[in-house]
Amino acid sequence: MAKSKSLVIIIHEEKCTGCRICQLICSSIYKQRFCPAEAFIQINDAYELTPKITFLDDCILCGQCAKHCLYGALELKEVEE
């Protein structure tokens, strides 16, 4: 029996610069506007040197945020289930 494969997004917070490109891509695709606050990925960098990256429950893990991350903070990886 063949194993199915799925995509996961691996977070490397130490590489995140807080540029918010991931949030802009997400909100553009799913909300049709550039609004980081409406993205399904959130970057919290208040009072921290390393931003905290979280995905909201509505995120479908499409991977567009990882594909557009310029700094390698988000990595798209295929895993066998």
Secondary structure as UniProt FT lines:
FT   STRAND          5..11
FT   HELIX           13..15
FT   HELIX           21..31
FT   HELIX           36..38
FT   STRAND          41..44
FT   TURN            46..47
FT   STRAND          52..55
FT   TURN            57..58
FT   HELIX           64..68
FT   STRAND          74..80
//
